[in-house]
């Protein structure tokens, strides 16, 4: 630990880097969504290289780092290829994707270039997933963003380690090692915590990935001083290589990483590095994994690895979009791989190598890089401001000509071909951002599975009547919440107060796992809130319907929750669930697909309302079925009366729900006539 990491080129490390990226690309193309573990190795290798480099500089200079030179080196190495790929991906995406995706494309292009794409994906609730036509062509920049954020933090850690070492009169490598170990422990514990709450976020977060980067740093600090016995070097090296190659075949990385199972590929990297620490046996060297990893092919792949990683993903997504396919076949994957390799080689030869040999001064490099980032960031922000649709104040359909846009008021006015999409209201760009009114109040509960998201929050009526005739509470998840605008019209008409208790992604169901499941805790707490608030009527969805091929059902434990609501003193109205379209409706309509094809499959509904026989003999519990107004004549078009029925691939649009209000009003009147007396 007393010696600083030596500065020398390690061909086996370069080969491991190439092998890791090659694994990522091949699994993306041929692995049907499986994770290779290559990104975990890629991050650890970055930690290895930068730890040694920063510690050597900080120690030799007495605790300082030439920040300008460091940033110029980063910008020179990373920025030009990334900027070109981001630019090309944005242009092609704008030409190829429907206009409904343009705002997201601009946002992710900005996030990718400025190295916060992982944060953008989390904020946009876009989980890391296998390639598909709806997947972002910028998704792969999440790992580069994690890496870029590490590059900004790690110099501070290196400088702090050297300064602390000088004060304590201890070796800088030793102090750095202790700090790195603490970082590994803290990040690893946080990873376990996040995986228990939200695996999608845990996969993308920098804080959950930091232990892998720090693991590489620890390997740089202590690994070079560890030498395996000669008899173990060859088997250890090949065992490590086997762990690296087998990871994607054995483990479900999307569900398990970056948790403890990520040690599988990292252990492989460690064994490979330790087996190569001494090469004093030339005869054995020829049989080692080191010789294989130092081969010309893997060295070449290592040279083009950055470009290969940058290009392969957008090519894959664009191929799926252009061909209209859900997945890529072997022939298409082979073609994409070949084009990716060619583009990566050109990128390395024509961009990376010339830029690395630039004679421009350090200040010029920094000014150029800063100008590019600031200019691109400002320009994209201006475009995003212009693309952001105006969300109407109050009701979505206020001021709209109902003769031209009748919605549910004219169930016979259905555009079967989709050619009339240009005459619908609202525009498809605005439709993508449609939400029920209360979403802008900040009072509904998040879908996330965190300890604090099990609390029942109640959205108050912003303009309650002075002396309401009745108090109604709309409760459940977002599929209950999408009825809000229509129910509010009814409440205002009848002098009712309307409250909302919504936890996205949560419906009334079993409460078997209170400790780890926020939705269960929300369900468990809800009867107390009903008793406290005392609504006359609780309204929620009763059945659940998925996409094509699904079967309408009632959630396990839902009837127990309904009884608890009734026992709390409120009457209960169950609205039959709505089916989910197979794809995002605004995008489907923007592609000029027929309206009937963009809506859900009517076959997903049960033959009769499954709620009716369940609650038939329950006092104070009624059910209403608005399916005929959403799927007239047993078809479920995406547009009725020139108004889109759905706002995405799951929820009704507030625009259409408002036109449904008269039908809802009559159905409630038939179920609870006493509310209208």
WOLIN-V771663 format. One record per residue. RES is the residue in one small letter. PHI is phi as a letter, one per 20 degrees, with the letter a starting at -180 (999 if undefined). PSI is psi in whole degrees, 0 to 359 (NA if undefined). OMEGA is omega in degrees with one decimal (none if undefined). Layout:
BEGIN
RES_PHI_PSI_OMEGA + RES_PHI_PSI_OMEGA
END
This chain:
BEGIN
x_999_344_-175.0 + x_f_335_-179.8 + x_e_145_175.8 + x_f_153_176.2 + x_g_130_-177.2 + x_f_153_179.8 + x_d_106_177.3 + x_b_151_177.9 + x_f_130_179.2 + x_d_101_-175.9 + x_f_327_179.6 + x_f_328_177.4 + x_f_320_176.3 + x_f_321_177.8 + x_f_321_176.6 + x_f_318_178.4 + x_g_314_178.1 + x_f_319_179.6 + x_f_321_-179.6 + x_f_313_-179.6 + x_f_323_176.9 + x_f_320_177.0 + x_f_318_178.1 + x_g_311_-177.0 + x_f_313_-177.5 + x_f_322_178.5 + x_f_325_175.6 + x_f_322_-175.1 + x_e_321_-172.9 + x_d_356_-170.3 + x_e_6_176.7 + x_l_42_174.0 + x_n_359_179.5 + x_f_157_-177.2 + x_d_131_-173.3 + x_e_338_-171.2 + x_n_357_-178.6 + x_f_325_179.5 + x_f_321_179.3 + x_f_319_176.2 + x_f_318_179.6 + x_g_317_178.7 + x_f_318_-179.9 + x_f_321_177.6 + x_f_320_176.5 + x_f_316_177.3 + x_f_320_178.8 + x_f_307_-175.0 + x_f_315_-174.8 + x_f_331_176.7 + x_f_311_178.9 + x_f_315_-177.9 + x_f_312_-177.2 + x_f_320_-178.6 + x_f_320_178.1 + x_f_316_-179.0 + x_f_316_-178.7 + x_f_321_-179.0 + x_f_320_-177.3 + x_f_336_-177.9 + x_d_7_178.2 + x_m_23_174.8 + x_o_16_178.6 + x_c_161_175.8 + x_c_136_176.0 + x_f_93_-173.5 + x_f_320_-179.5 + x_f_315_179.3 + x_f_321_179.6 + x_f_312_-179.5 + x_f_323_178.0 + x_f_320_178.3 + x_f_317_178.1 + x_f_311_-178.1 + x_f_318_-179.5 + x_f_323_-176.1 + x_e_319_-168.6 + x_d_322_-165.7 + x_f_312_-175.7 + x_g_310_178.7 + x_f_319_-179.1 + x_f_317_-178.3 + x_f_320_179.9 + x_f_316_-179.6 + x_f_319_177.6 + x_f_315_-179.2 + x_f_313_179.8 + x_f_318_-179.7 + x_f_319_179.0 + x_f_312_-177.9 + x_f_312_-179.2 + x_f_319_179.3 + x_f_319_179.4 + x_f_328_178.8 + x_f_327_-170.8 + x_e_324_-174.8 + x_e_154_176.3 + x_f_159_-175.8 + x_f_337_180.0 + x_f_342_-179.3 + x_d_359_-173.8 + x_f_320_179.4 + x_f_316_178.7 + x_f_323_178.3 + x_f_313_179.1 + x_f_318_180.0 + x_f_318_-179.1 + x_f_330_174.8 + x_f_315_177.0 + x_f_314_-178.4 + x_f_323_-179.4 + x_f_318_-178.9 + x_f_329_-178.9 + x_e_8_171.8 + x_m_46_168.5 + x_c_33_-179.8 + x_f_325_177.9 + x_f_323_177.7 + x_f_321_178.3 + x_f_318_179.1 + x_f_319_178.9 + x_f_313_-178.8 + x_f_330_179.5 + x_e_4_179.7 + x_l_41_177.1 + x_d_105_-178.9 + x_f_150_174.5 + x_f_131_-178.2 + x_b_175_179.1 + x_f_158_-178.7 + x_f_138_176.6 + x_b_169_-177.3 + x_f_339_179.8 + x_e_0_-177.6 + x_f_146_-179.5 + x_f_134_175.9 + x_f_352_177.1 + x_d_5_-173.1 + x_g_322_-174.8 + x_f_347_177.8 + x_f_355_179.2 + x_f_317_-177.4 + x_f_325_175.9 + x_f_328_176.4 + x_f_317_175.4 + x_g_315_-180.0 + x_f_316_-179.8 + x_f_321_178.0 + x_f_323_175.4 + x_f_318_-178.5 + x_f_333_179.4 + x_e_331_-177.0 + x_e_322_-169.4 + x_f_325_175.7 + x_g_324_178.5 + x_f_319_178.6 + x_f_317_-179.7 + x_f_314_-179.7 + x_f_316_178.9 + x_f_322_-179.5 + x_f_317_-179.4 + x_f_319_-179.4 + x_f_319_177.1 + x_f_320_179.3 + x_f_319_179.2 + x_f_320_179.8 + x_f_322_-179.5 + x_e_352_-177.0 + x_l_47_178.5 + x_c_160_177.9 + x_f_135_-178.5 + x_f_321_-179.5 + x_f_323_179.6 + x_f_315_179.2 + x_f_316_178.2 + x_g_320_179.6 + x_f_319_179.1 + x_f_315_180.0 + x_f_319_178.7 + x_f_319_177.8 + x_f_319_177.8 + x_f_318_178.8 + x_f_318_179.5 + x_f_314_-177.7 + x_f_312_-177.5 + x_f_313_-179.1 + x_f_321_-178.9 + x_f_318_178.2 + x_f_318_178.0 + x_f_324_177.7 + x_f_314_178.4 + x_f_320_179.1 + x_f_313_-177.6 + x_f_324_179.7 + x_f_330_177.3 + x_f_341_-178.7 + x_e_312_-174.3 + x_b_98_-177.4 + x_f_325_-179.4 + x_f_315_178.0 + x_f_320_-179.0 + x_g_324_-178.0 + x_f_328_-171.0 + x_d_344_-171.1 + x_f_145_175.7 + x_f_320_-177.2 + x_f_329_178.3 + x_e_343_179.6 + x_e_349_-173.3 + x_f_329_-179.4 + x_f_329_177.4 + x_f_319_175.4 + x_f_316_179.3 + x_f_329_176.2 + x_g_316_175.7 + x_f_322_176.9 + x_f_318_178.3 + x_f_323_177.7 + x_f_323_177.0 + x_f_325_-176.2 + x_f_322_-174.3 + x_d_339_-172.5 + x_f_322_-176.1 + x_f_341_-179.8 + x_e_354_179.4 + x_e_125_-178.9 + x_c_122_178.3 + x_f_150_172.1 + x_g_148_-175.1 + x_g_324_-176.8 + x_f_341_-177.1 + x_e_348_-172.0 + x_f_311_-177.7 + x_f_309_178.8 + x_f_324_179.0 + x_f_319_179.5 + x_f_315_-179.7 + x_f_327_174.8 + x_f_316_177.7 + x_f_316_178.5 + x_f_322_177.5 + x_f_320_177.5 + x_f_319_-179.7 + x_f_312_-175.5 + x_f_324_-173.9 + x_e_346_-171.0 + x_g_308_-176.4 + x_f_335_179.8 + x_e_333_-172.5 + x_e_321_-171.4 + x_d_148_172.2 + x_e_87_-173.2 + x_f_327_-178.6 + x_f_329_-179.0 + x_e_337_-171.7 + x_d_331_-176.5 + x_e_149_4.8 + x_e_41_179.7 + x_f_200_-175.0 + x_g_327_-178.3 + x_f_346_175.0 + x_f_346_175.2 + x_f_342_177.9 + x_g_300_178.5 + x_f_329_-179.5 + x_f_325_174.0 + x_f_322_176.1 + x_f_315_177.4 + x_g_317_-178.7 + x_f_314_-179.6 + x_f_320_178.3 + x_f_316_-178.1 + x_f_317_-179.2 + x_f_324_-179.5 + x_f_342_-176.5 + x_d_6_-175.8 + x_f_338_177.6 + x_b_132_-177.4 + x_c_55_-176.1 + x_e_2_179.3 + x_d_94_-174.4 + x_f_325_-179.9 + x_f_316_179.9 + x_f_329_-176.7 + x_g_325_-178.1 + x_f_338_-178.6 + x_d_4_-171.2 + x_e_163_173.4 + x_f_334_178.5 + x_f_317_179.1 + x_f_320_177.8 + x_f_314_-177.7 + x_f_340_179.4 + x_e_8_-177.8 + x_f_160_-177.8 + x_f_323_-178.2 + x_f_310_-179.1 + x_f_328_175.0 + x_f_319_178.8 + x_f_318_176.5 + x_f_321_176.8 + x_f_324_179.8 + x_f_321_-176.0 + x_d_8_-172.3 + x_g_318_-177.5 + x_f_310_178.9 + x_f_323_178.9 + x_f_317_179.0 + x_f_319_-178.0 + x_f_318_-170.6 + x_e_328_-167.2 + x_f_323_-173.6 + x_f_309_177.9 + x_f_326_176.2 + x_f_319_179.1 + x_f_314_-178.5 + x_f_319_179.4 + x_f_323_177.2 + x_f_313_-179.7 + x_f_319_179.8 + x_f_315_-176.8 + x_f_321_-179.2 + x_e_352_179.8 + x_m_38_-176.7 + x_d_154_178.1 + x_e_333_-178.5 + x_b_161_-178.3 + x_e_140_177.6 + x_e_175_-177.9 + x_g_319_-179.2 + x_f_314_178.2 + x_f_319_179.7 + x_f_320_178.9 + x_f_317_178.0 + x_f_317_178.5 + x_f_319_179.1 + x_f_316_-179.2 + x_f_315_179.5 + x_f_321_179.1 + x_f_317_179.3 + x_f_317_179.8 + x_f_312_179.8 + x_f_322_178.9 + x_f_320_179.4 + x_f_315_177.4 + x_f_319_180.0 + x_f_317_179.4 + x_f_316_-174.1 + x_f_319_-171.6 + x_e_344_-177.3 + x_c_301_-173.9 + x_f_310_-176.8 + x_f_312_178.0 + x_f_320_-179.7 + x_f_323_179.7 + x_f_337_-179.6 + x_d_16_-176.0 + x_g_146_177.3 + x_d_5_178.0 + x_f_147_179.5 + x_f_162_-177.8 + x_g_317_-178.8 + x_f_319_178.9 + x_f_319_178.2 + x_f_316_-179.2 + x_f_318_179.3 + x_f_319_179.4 + x_f_314_179.8 + x_f_315_179.3 + x_f_319_178.2 + x_f_319_178.4 + x_f_313_-177.5 + x_f_314_-179.2 + x_f_315_-179.5 + x_f_315_179.2 + x_f_321_179.9 + x_f_317_179.8 + x_f_314_-178.6 + x_f_315_-179.3 + x_f_326_178.6 + x_f_322_177.7 + x_f_315_178.8 + x_f_316_179.6 + x_f_323_177.8 + x_f_321_179.9 + x_f_327_-177.7 + x_f_333_-175.9 + x_f_120_-178.0 + x_f_151_176.4 + x_f_122_178.3 + x_e_121_-176.0 + x_f_143_176.0 + x_f_143_177.3 + x_m_223_-176.4 + x_f_144_-177.1 + x_f_325_-175.4 + x_e_12_-179.3 + x_f_133_178.6 + x_m_2_-177.5 + x_e_140_178.2 + x_f_107_-177.0 + x_f_344_174.7 + x_f_322_179.4 + x_e_328_-178.1 + x_c_73_-174.0 + x_f_337_-177.2 + x_m_230_-177.5 + x_f_352_177.1 + x_f_345_178.8 + x_c_83_-175.7 + x_f_348_177.9 + x_e_347_-176.9 + x_e_84_-177.6 + x_c_130_178.5 + x_e_103_-174.6 + x_f_337_-172.3 + x_e_334_-175.9 + x_n_354_-177.6 + x_f_342_-178.6 + x_e_18_-176.8 + x_f_335_-178.5 + x_f_343_-177.2 + x_e_7_-178.3 + x_e_160_173.8 + x_c_130_3.8 + x_e_185_173.5 + x_f_156_-177.7 + x_f_330_176.7 + x_f_317_179.1 + x_f_325_-177.1 + x_f_324_-177.5 + x_f_335_-178.6 + x_d_13_-178.4 + x_f_136_174.8 + x_b_159_172.0 + x_f_154_-172.3 + x_g_318_-171.0 + x_f_347_179.2 + x_f_334_-179.2 + x_e_0_-177.3 + x_e_347_179.6 + x_m_26_-175.5 + x_d_356_179.6 + x_e_158_-174.1 + x_e_139_-178.7 + x_f_156_175.6 + x_f_347_-173.0 + x_f_151_-178.1 + x_e_67_178.1 + x_d_163_-179.3 + x_g_326_-175.6 + x_e_357_-176.7 + x_e_9_175.5 + x_e_357_179.6 + x_f_139_177.1 + x_e_116_174.9 + x_e_144_-179.6 + x_d_124_175.5 + x_e_121_-179.8 + x_f_152_172.1 + x_f_118_-176.8 + x_f_336_178.8 + x_c_67_-176.3 + x_f_149_175.5 + x_f_148_-178.2 + x_f_318_179.7 + x_c_80_-174.7 + x_f_141_176.1 + x_f_321_-179.8 + x_b_158_172.4 + x_d_125_-177.8 + x_d_137_177.3 + x_d_120_173.8 + x_e_124_-171.5 + x_c_156_178.2 + x_p_214_179.1 + x_e_198_-176.3 + x_f_337_178.5 + x_f_343_166.9 + x_e_320_-177.1 + x_f_333_-177.4 + x_f_354_175.8 + x_e_358_-168.3 + x_g_309_-174.2 + x_g_319_177.9 + x_f_319_-179.8 + x_f_327_178.5 + x_f_321_175.9 + x_g_318_179.4 + x_f_319_-179.3 + x_f_316_-179.7 + x_f_323_180.0 + x_f_327_-173.3 + x_d_11_176.7 + x_m_44_176.1 + x_d_153_169.7 + x_e_134_-177.8 + x_d_122_176.6 + x_d_158_178.1 + x_c_132_171.0 + x_c_99_-171.1 + x_c_127_166.0 + x_d_112_-177.1 + x_g_141_178.2 + x_m_12_-176.2 + x_c_132_176.2 + x_c_169_177.0 + x_f_122_-174.7 + x_a_197_-177.9 + x_f_159_177.6 + x_c_55_-173.2 + x_e_345_-173.1 + x_c_69_-173.5 + x_f_331_-174.4 + x_f_322_-173.5 + x_d_352_-174.9 + x_d_110_-177.9 + x_f_326_179.6 + x_f_322_177.0 + x_f_318_179.3 + x_f_321_178.1 + x_f_313_177.8 + x_f_318_-177.0 + x_f_328_-176.9 + x_e_341_-171.2 + x_f_317_179.8 + x_g_326_177.7 + x_f_321_179.0 + x_f_321_177.5 + x_f_316_178.0 + x_f_320_-177.9 + x_f_317_-176.5 + x_e_329_178.2 + x_m_46_177.4 + x_f_148_175.5 + x_f_329_-175.8 + x_b_133_171.4 + x_d_130_-179.3 + x_d_131_177.3 + x_b_170_174.9 + x_e_147_-176.1 + x_d_318_-178.0 + x_d_163_-179.6 + x_c_133_-178.6 + x_c_133_180.0 + x_e_211_-179.9 + x_e_189_-176.9 + x_g_136_179.5 + x_n_352_179.8 + x_e_170_179.4 + x_c_131_178.4 + x_f_135_-175.1 + x_b_169_173.1 + x_d_130_-174.6 + x_g_145_177.3 + x_f_126_179.7 + x_n_355_-176.9 + x_f_320_-177.7 + x_f_328_176.0 + x_f_320_179.8 + x_f_322_179.2 + x_f_320_177.9 + x_f_322_178.9 + x_f_322_177.6 + x_f_315_178.2 + x_f_320_179.2 + x_f_340_178.3 + x_e_355_172.9 + x_o_0_-178.8 + x_d_150_171.7 + x_e_163_-170.4 + x_c_132_175.5 + x_d_121_179.5 + x_d_123_177.0 + x_e_130_178.1 + x_f_141_-176.1 + x_f_165_178.3 + x_d_144_-179.4 + x_f_158_-179.1 + x_d_131_175.3 + x_f_160_-179.6 + x_f_345_178.3 + x_b_170_-179.9 + x_f_122_-172.5 + x_f_313_178.1 + x_g_320_178.8 + x_f_320_179.5 + x_f_315_179.4 + x_f_323_179.8 + x_f_333_177.7 + x_e_5_177.6 + x_m_28_172.2 + x_f_153_179.2 + x_g_145_-178.2 + x_g_320_-178.8 + x_f_328_179.8 + x_f_337_-177.7 + x_e_343_179.0 + x_e_177_-179.2 + x_f_170_179.5 + x_e_120_-178.2 + x_f_336_-179.2 + x_f_346_178.2 + x_f_336_178.8 + x_f_145_171.3 + x_f_160_-177.8 + x_f_323_176.0 + x_c_161_-179.7 + x_g_113_-176.5 + x_f_348_-178.9 + x_f_329_-173.1 + x_g_308_-179.1 + x_f_335_-177.5 + x_f_317_-173.9 + x_d_13_-174.5 + x_g_321_-176.0 + x_d_10_-179.2 + x_e_129_177.2 + x_f_133_177.7 + x_m_12_178.2 + x_c_125_179.6 + x_c_162_177.6 + x_c_144_175.5 + x_c_151_-176.1 + x_c_109_179.9 + x_d_16_-179.6 + x_g_319_179.9 + x_f_333_179.6 + x_e_347_178.9 + x_d_326_179.3 + x_c_69_-179.0 + x_f_144_179.4 + x_l_32_176.5 + x_l_32_169.3 + x_c_152_-175.9 + x_c_76_-179.4 + x_f_156_179.6 + x_e_343_-179.7 + x_c_130_175.1 + x_c_130_179.7 + x_l_37_178.6 + x_m_17_178.1 + x_c_128_178.6 + x_f_134_-179.0 + x_f_324_-177.2 + x_d_150_177.8 + x_d_346_179.0 + x_b_211_179.3 + x_e_23_-175.4 + x_b_316_-167.4 + x_d_148_171.6 + x_f_149_176.7 + x_e_146_177.9 + x_f_333_178.9 + x_f_311_-178.7 + x_f_323_180.0 + x_f_323_178.2 + x_f_323_177.6 + x_f_342_176.8 + x_e_349_-172.7 + x_g_315_178.9 + x_f_322_177.6 + x_f_319_177.0 + x_f_316_-178.1 + x_g_315_-179.6 + x_f_321_180.0 + x_f_320_177.9 + x_f_320_178.2 + x_g_319_178.9 + x_f_328_-177.1 + x_e_320_-177.4 + x_c_70_-177.3 + x_f_333_-179.0 + x_f_339_178.3 + x_f_346_-175.0 + x_d_5_-178.0 + x_e_NA_none
END
